[in-house]
Amino acid sequence: METAYDMIDNNPIRQMIFLVIVGVLLYLFFRILDRYVLVLIKERKYLKMIERWDFRVRFAAWAGYSSWALFHLIKVNFLLTIVVLAVVFIAGFKTWMQAFSGLMIRLERRFRLGDSIRTSHGNGQVAAFYLQSLGVLNDSGELLSIPYTEVAFQSYARQTDRALNMPDRFEISWPEAEPENASRQLRQWAEQCPWTASVQPVQVSQTESGRYQLSVFPVDRSALGNIEKYVKTKMKNHENI
């Protein structure tokens, strides 16, 4: 007697329909989980635990489904499957690039929900991880969608607790510039630096020897050297204009 599995396995069209149904059900399951279950959880300690496991479970589920579906599609028609995959990959190359960059960012745990970050689009908090972009809620209450490829290949500083109350200082010599203009320009460059936390303004003062002392709030302990290098590079480029 032919079982239900045999009826599906021996019929390519039924296999395709079955794979689509399973994919839709998996999508609906996570959609319902997002809209009606996870939103009810307010405790911070539970949110952190859910954030840590949610991505892993989803990744494992979709990776398993994709592998299983690909195996069955190859059994149905190997050549047709390869052609379709090639067409889908080429047609959606930009989408795949964004999704892959987002996957790498999530696996590296570079950012987490609620992190305060400084970006080229302004300051804000990580509010969401979308398929192709990072959702950042800025200081004006606007939700920005920043493409993952832009996040992956540019400097995006994550502000740490240390940046909130521990300034660091370094000195720069710029004898050719007028003191007032030099202080304003150095402050501007230091505040533009992605390794500078935006929680406090940069302070610039002139020492007795004529050098300029900058008081900045680095995002972490290793960032002060990057800030100094960034400001010196800006100063050198300014002098060459």
C-alpha positions as CSV (number, residue, x, y, z in Angstrom):
1,M,0.0,0.0,0.0
2,E,1.4,3.4,-1.0
3,T,1.9,5.7,1.9
4,A,1.5,9.5,1.9
5,Y,5.2,10.0,1.8
6,D,5.6,7.7,-1.2
7,M,2.8,9.6,-3.0
8,I,4.8,12.9,-2.5
9,D,8.2,11.4,-3.1
10,N,7.3,9.8,-6.4
11,N,5.6,12.8,-7.8
12,P,7.8,15.9,-8.7
13,I,4.9,18.3,-8.7
14,R,3.7,17.2,-5.3
15,Q,7.2,17.5,-4.0
16,M,7.4,21.1,-5.1
17,I,4.0,21.9,-3.6
18,F,5.0,20.2,-0.3
19,L,8.3,22.1,-0.1
20,V,6.5,25.4,-0.7
21,I,3.9,24.6,2.0
22,V,6.6,23.7,4.5
23,G,8.4,27.0,3.8
24,V,5.3,29.1,4.1
25,L,4.4,27.4,7.4
26,L,7.9,28.0,8.7
27,Y,7.7,31.7,7.7
28,L,4.2,32.1,9.3
29,F,5.5,30.4,12.6
30,F,8.3,33.0,13.0
31,R,6.0,35.8,11.9
32,I,3.4,34.9,14.6
33,L,6.2,34.5,17.1
34,D,7.4,38.0,16.4
35,R,4.1,39.8,16.3
36,Y,2.2,38.1,19.1
37,V,4.6,36.3,21.5
38,L,8.0,38.1,21.7
39,V,6.4,41.5,22.0
40,L,4.8,40.5,25.3
41,I,8.1,39.9,26.9
42,K,9.3,43.0,28.8
43,E,11.9,41.7,31.3
44,R,15.4,42.8,30.2
45,K,17.1,39.6,31.4
46,Y,14.7,37.5,29.3
47,L,15.0,39.8,26.3
48,K,18.8,39.3,26.3
49,M,18.4,35.5,26.5
50,I,15.8,35.5,23.8
51,E,18.0,37.7,21.6
52,R,20.9,35.3,22.0
53,W,18.9,32.2,21.1
54,D,16.4,33.6,18.6
55,F,18.8,34.2,15.8
56,R,20.5,30.8,16.3
57,V,17.2,28.9,16.2
58,R,16.0,30.8,13.1
59,F,19.3,30.3,11.3
60,A,19.3,26.6,12.1
61,A,15.7,26.2,11.0
62,W,16.1,28.0,7.7
63,A,19.5,26.4,7.0
64,G,18.0,23.0,7.7
65,Y,14.9,23.7,5.5
66,S,17.0,25.1,2.7
67,S,19.3,22.0,2.7
68,W,16.4,19.6,2.8
69,A,14.6,21.5,0.0
70,L,17.7,21.7,-2.2
71,F,18.3,17.9,-1.8
72,H,14.7,17.2,-3.0
73,L,14.9,19.6,-5.8
74,I,18.1,18.1,-7.1
75,K,16.5,14.7,-7.0
76,V,13.6,16.0,-9.1
77,N,15.8,17.6,-11.8
78,F,19.5,18.3,-11.1
79,L,20.2,20.5,-14.2
80,L,17.0,22.6,-13.8
81,T,17.8,23.1,-10.1
82,I,21.3,24.4,-10.9
83,V,20.0,26.8,-13.6
84,V,17.2,28.1,-11.4
85,L,19.7,28.7,-8.5
86,A,22.1,30.5,-10.8
87,V,19.3,32.8,-12.1
88,V,18.0,33.5,-8.6
89,F,21.6,34.3,-7.4
90,I,22.4,36.6,-10.3
91,A,19.0,38.4,-10.2
92,G,19.1,39.0,-6.5
93,F,22.9,39.5,-6.1
94,K,22.5,42.8,-4.2
95,T,20.0,41.3,-1.9
96,W,22.2,38.2,-1.2
97,M,25.2,40.5,-0.5
98,Q,23.1,42.5,2.0
99,A,21.8,39.3,3.7
100,F,25.2,37.7,3.8
101,S,26.8,40.8,5.4
102,G,24.0,40.9,7.9
103,L,24.6,37.2,8.7
104,M,28.3,37.9,9.3
105,I,27.5,40.9,11.6
106,R,25.0,38.8,13.6
107,L,27.4,35.8,13.9
108,E,30.2,38.1,15.0
109,R,27.8,39.7,17.5
110,R,29.2,43.1,16.5
111,F,26.0,44.8,17.6
112,R,23.2,43.9,19.9
113,L,19.7,45.3,20.3
114,G,19.8,48.5,22.4
115,D,23.5,49.2,21.8
116,S,24.2,52.9,21.4
117,I,26.3,53.5,18.2
118,R,27.8,56.3,16.3
119,T,27.4,56.1,12.5
120,S,27.9,58.3,9.5
121,H,24.1,58.9,9.5
122,G,24.2,60.2,13.1
123,N,23.9,58.7,16.6
124,G,21.3,56.2,17.8
125,Q,20.4,52.9,19.2
126,V,20.2,49.5,17.4
127,A,16.5,48.9,17.2
128,A,16.1,46.0,14.7
129,F,17.9,43.6,12.5
130,Y,16.2,43.4,9.1
131,L,16.9,41.1,6.1
132,Q,19.0,43.7,4.3
133,S,19.6,46.5,6.8
134,L,20.3,47.5,10.3
135,G,17.5,49.5,12.0
136,V,18.9,52.4,14.0
137,L,16.7,54.7,16.1
138,N,18.3,58.2,16.1
139,D,18.2,61.0,18.6
140,S,15.2,62.6,16.7
141,G,13.1,59.4,17.1
142,E,13.6,58.5,13.4
143,L,14.1,54.8,12.5
144,L,17.0,54.6,10.0
145,S,17.6,51.6,7.8
146,I,21.3,51.3,7.1
147,P,22.4,48.7,4.5
148,Y,24.5,45.9,6.0
149,T,27.2,46.3,3.4
150,E,27.7,49.9,4.5
151,V,27.8,48.7,8.2
152,A,30.3,46.0,7.3
153,F,32.8,48.1,5.4
154,Q,32.7,51.3,7.4
155,S,33.7,52.3,11.0
156,Y,30.7,52.1,13.3
157,A,31.6,52.7,16.9
158,R,29.7,51.0,19.7
159,Q,29.5,53.2,22.8
160,T,30.4,51.4,26.0
161,D,29.8,52.3,29.6
162,R,33.3,53.6,29.9
163,A,32.5,56.3,27.3
164,L,29.9,57.7,29.6
165,N,32.2,59.0,32.4
166,M,35.9,58.6,31.7
167,P,37.5,61.1,29.4
168,D,41.1,60.7,28.0
169,R,43.5,63.4,26.8
170,F,46.2,63.8,24.2
171,E,48.1,66.8,22.8
172,I,48.7,68.0,19.3
173,S,51.1,70.7,18.0
174,W,49.8,73.1,15.3
175,P,51.9,76.3,15.4
176,E,50.9,77.4,11.9
177,A,47.2,77.9,12.8
178,E,45.4,80.7,14.6
179,P,44.6,79.5,18.1
180,E,40.8,80.2,17.9
181,N,40.5,78.6,14.5
182,A,42.7,75.7,15.5
183,S,40.6,74.9,18.6
184,R,37.4,75.0,16.7
185,Q,38.7,72.8,13.9
186,L,40.4,70.3,16.2
187,R,37.1,70.0,18.2
188,Q,35.1,69.4,15.0
189,W,37.4,66.7,13.7
190,A,37.6,64.9,17.1
191,E,33.7,64.9,17.3
192,Q,33.4,63.6,13.8
193,C,35.7,60.6,14.6
194,P,33.8,57.3,14.7
195,W,35.8,56.3,17.8
196,T,34.6,59.2,19.8
197,A,31.6,58.7,22.0
198,S,28.9,61.4,21.6
199,V,27.8,61.6,25.2
200,Q,30.0,64.6,26.1
201,P,31.4,67.4,23.9
202,V,35.1,67.4,23.1
203,Q,37.1,70.0,25.1
204,V,40.1,71.7,23.5
205,S,42.6,73.9,25.5
206,Q,46.0,75.4,24.8
207,T,48.9,74.5,27.1
208,E,51.7,76.9,28.2
209,S,54.0,75.4,25.5
210,G,51.5,76.3,22.8
211,R,50.3,72.8,22.1
212,Y,46.6,71.9,22.0
213,Q,45.2,69.4,24.5
214,L,42.1,67.5,23.5
215,S,39.8,65.9,26.2
216,V,37.7,63.2,24.5
217,F,35.5,60.3,25.5
218,P,36.7,57.2,23.5
219,V,34.3,54.3,23.0
220,D,36.7,51.9,24.6
221,R,40.3,51.7,26.0
222,S,42.0,51.1,22.7
223,A,40.2,53.9,20.8
224,L,42.3,56.9,22.0
225,G,45.1,56.2,19.6
226,N,42.6,55.9,16.7
227,I,41.1,59.3,17.6
228,E,44.6,60.9,17.7
229,K,45.5,59.4,14.4
230,Y,42.2,60.5,12.8
231,V,42.6,64.1,14.0
232,K,46.3,64.2,12.8
233,T,45.3,62.8,9.4
234,K,42.6,65.5,9.1
235,M,45.0,68.2,10.1
236,K,47.6,67.0,7.5
237,N,45.0,66.9,4.7
238,H,43.8,70.4,5.7
239,E,47.4,71.8,5.5
240,N,47.8,70.3,2.0
241,I,44.8,72.0,0.6
